[in-house]
Amino acid sequence: MDLKTNFIGLKMQNPTVLASGILGTNFPLMQRVFEEGGAGAITMKSIGPEERNGHANPSVIEWEHGLLNAVGLPSPGFQNMEKEWKQLSKRNFPLIASIYGASVEEFATVAKDVALHKPDAIEVNISCPNTKEHGQIFGTSKEVSAKVIKAVKKEIGEISLIAKLTPQAPNIAVIAAGCEKAGADAICAVNTVAGMCIDIDARKPILHNKFGGLSGPAIKPVGIKCVYQIYESVKIPILGMGGISNGRDAIEYIQAGATALGIGSATHYQGIEVFKKICDEMQKWMKENNVKSLKEIRGVAHA
Ligand SMILES: Cc1cc2nc3c(=O)[nH]c(=O)nc-3n(C[C@H](O)[C@H](O)[C@H](O)COP(=O)(O)O)c2cc1C
């Protein structure tokens, strides 16, 4: 069963993609995830306008149904990435860079620099707060999302643009359609869902930042619903993610309409071999159900 996937021009050995933020911007680690782990493409941690340490610990906790993180977008800053980019220029895997900013102008500045280093695609993380709009998350407004996508598109030329959306948008399908119109080549859904855990014995929030983003199995139904709705509102391909831990989860996202599949938290629970494992399980399901290619089942849940 062939899982080879062409996602916005990225020629992938299979549809799995390492999600952003999971293994940083470290080249040897990314190469291992591709070569030993079997991922089809690698997304870097989001790169921001300046050096940032992120939030104090505890910043990631594991609870019964997933992770809760408030790492706070730690970033070396786009100006301090020369060594990483030099190593990455020798890569043998499809690379998706990820960027964030606190204003439309900052997104454009970071995009311009990152594009010089020629990643295979640039993912625009519009799930972060806009400091000029009282901290409102960019991706919850159709107009603001479109402004960011337009500004980034102008700076990155021929490089493919993926808009990464927040499930906290009141209507994610409308945001996705706005991003497509503004020039996005693909949609990535979803980022984490806001949440909080309290240690009842200590009577205090567990995360130093109090609030964080949920990921892992708890958010799979959220991601599936978002991908399903987006599939009906855009023509561009979808990179689906949120709680994918096994082959059946992956097939579920494909049936909702995804072309590529992001895997993040599952690498924490199962190690980098999880990409190979998920592909093997997908192929087993396809064989048992007489499905020859993923095209046959993409979006079938809409029929
Ligand atoms: C520790 C951690 C850090 C993350 N950092 C980023 C990031 O820098 N940029 C981004 O777009 N998403 C980030 N994410 C979100 C993931 O890329 C992904 O959208 C989310 O975790 C859902 O997928 P999963 O359930 O497979 O983990 C982060 C997630 C985790 C758990």
The ligand as a Gaussian input file, in Angstrom:
#p B3LYP/6-31G(d) Opt

LIG

0 1
 C        5.207000      21.459000      23.917000
 C        4.475000      21.954000      22.703000
 C        4.983000      23.060000      22.008000
 C        4.312000      23.543000      20.870000
 N        4.844000      24.603000      20.186000
 C        4.245000      25.042000      19.022000
 C        4.824000      26.074000      18.244000
 O        5.903000      26.600000      18.532000
 N        4.141000      26.476000      17.139000
 C        2.964000      25.920000      16.738000
 O        2.402000      26.319000      15.701000
 N        2.405000      24.897000      17.451000
 C        3.014000      24.450000      18.569000
 N        2.462000      23.402000      19.276000
 C        1.198000      22.787000      18.809000
 C        1.464000      21.525000      17.970000
 O        2.214000      21.824000      16.806000
 C        0.125000      20.848000      17.565000
 O       -0.639000      21.759000      16.803000
 C       -0.695000      20.403000      18.771000
 O        0.144000      19.910000      19.784000
 C       -1.737000      19.336000      18.402000
 O       -1.139000      18.155000      17.943000
 P       -0.855000      16.859000      18.910000
 O       -2.129000      16.582000      19.637000
 O       -0.406000      15.788000      17.975000
 O        0.235000      17.284000      19.863000
 C        3.112000      22.908000      20.433000
 C        2.628000      21.789000      21.125000
 C        3.283000      21.303000      22.248000
 C        2.730000      20.094000      22.969000

